[in-house]
Amino acid sequence: MNDRSHIAQNEAENKRMRSLVGRLTDEQLARPLDAGWTVASVLGHVAFWDQRIVTLVEQWRKAGPAAVPKPLAETNIDWVNDAAKPLLLAMPPRRAAEVALSLADAADRAVASLSDDEIARNGAAGSPLNLLRAEHRREHLDEIEAALR
């Protein structure tokens, strides 16, 4: 059986994000952060990358591992974040936060639904599907909480 510890970690950071969003006012969601981001747009950024996993799991199941791009650790993705930023900043802050929660749930369901065989094949392919969504969420939730202190 494959390690599924990522499921509990993903759920914990999802719950943390849900709690944070529930406490934030609209003004806090609109608060500026570094590099022209806001709290809400950073949550939207997390949502974008969670949706990416949902999409890649669907592609994997339709067409196999070859349909999924190589692991992100091997790719420069700064341009993706920079390209998405204006769109994320254009979203109403509360809506961006709500989308982040919805897509975190979708990502967690997609990752948790993977069979042992799919998890093993992902590992054998160099883990193009980053099953540990918690890492990315934790990074940005820590950033948001630090900025709001």
Backbone hydrogen bonds, N-H to C=O, Kabsch-Sander energy under -0.5 kcal/mol:
donor,donor_aa,acceptor,acceptor_aa,energy
7,I,4,R,-1.5
8,A,4,R,-0.6
9,Q,5,S,-1.8
10,N,6,H,-2.9
11,E,7,I,-2.4
12,A,8,A,-2.2
13,E,9,Q,-2.2
14,N,10,N,-2.3
15,K,11,E,-2.6
16,R,12,A,-2.1
17,M,13,E,-2.5
18,R,14,N,-2.6
19,S,15,K,-2.4
20,L,16,R,-2.5
21,V,17,M,-2.9
22,G,18,R,-2.0
23,R,19,S,-1.1
23,R,20,L,-0.9
24,L,20,L,-1.4
29,L,25,T,-2.2
30,A,26,D,-1.5
31,R,28,Q,-1.1
33,L,37,W,-3.6
36,G,33,L,-0.8
37,W,34,D,-1.7
39,V,31,R,-1.8
40,A,29,L,-3.0
42,V,38,T,-2.2
43,L,39,V,-2.0
44,G,40,A,-2.4
45,H,41,S,-2.1
46,V,42,V,-2.2
47,A,43,L,-2.2
48,F,44,G,-2.5
49,W,45,H,-2.0
50,D,46,V,-2.1
51,Q,47,A,-2.8
52,R,48,F,-1.7
53,I,49,W,-1.2
54,V,50,D,-1.7
55,T,51,Q,-2.6
56,L,52,R,-2.7
57,V,53,I,-2.7
58,E,54,V,-1.9
59,Q,55,T,-2.4
60,W,56,L,-3.0
61,R,57,V,-2.3
62,K,58,E,-1.7
63,A,59,Q,-3.1
64,G,60,W,-2.3
67,A,64,G,-2.0
68,V,65,P,-1.8
74,E,71,P,-1.8
75,T,72,L,-2.4
77,I,75,T,-0.7
80,V,77,I,-0.9
81,N,77,I,-1.6
82,D,78,D,-2.6
83,A,79,W,-2.4
84,A,80,V,-2.1
85,K,81,N,-1.6
88,L,84,A,-2.3
89,L,85,K,-2.7
90,A,86,P,-1.2
91,M,87,L,-0.6
91,M,88,L,-0.8
96,A,92,P,-2.4
97,A,93,P,-2.0
98,E,94,R,-2.3
99,V,95,R,-2.7
100,A,96,A,-2.1
101,L,97,A,-1.8
102,S,98,E,-2.3
103,L,99,V,-2.9
104,A,100,A,-1.8
105,D,101,L,-1.9
106,A,102,S,-2.0
107,A,103,L,-2.7
108,D,104,A,-2.6
109,R,105,D,-2.3
110,A,106,A,-2.5
111,V,107,A,-2.7
112,A,108,D,-2.4
113,S,109,R,-1.5
114,L,111,V,-1.2
119,I,115,S,-2.5
120,A,116,D,-2.4
121,R,117,D,-2.6
122,N,118,E,-2.3
123,G,119,I,-2.2
124,A,120,A,-2.4
125,A,121,R,-1.6
126,G,123,G,-1.5
127,S,122,N,-3.1
130,N,128,P,-0.8
131,L,129,L,-1.3
133,R,131,L,-1.6
135,E,132,L,-0.7
136,H,132,L,-0.5
137,R,133,R,-2.0
138,R,134,A,-3.3
139,E,135,E,-2.2
140,H,136,H,-1.8
141,L,137,R,-2.9
142,D,138,R,-2.7
143,E,139,E,-1.6
144,I,140,H,-2.5
145,E,141,L,-2.8
146,A,142,D,-2.3
147,A,143,E,-2.0
148,L,144,I,-1.8
149,R,145,E,-0.8
149,R,146,A,-0.6
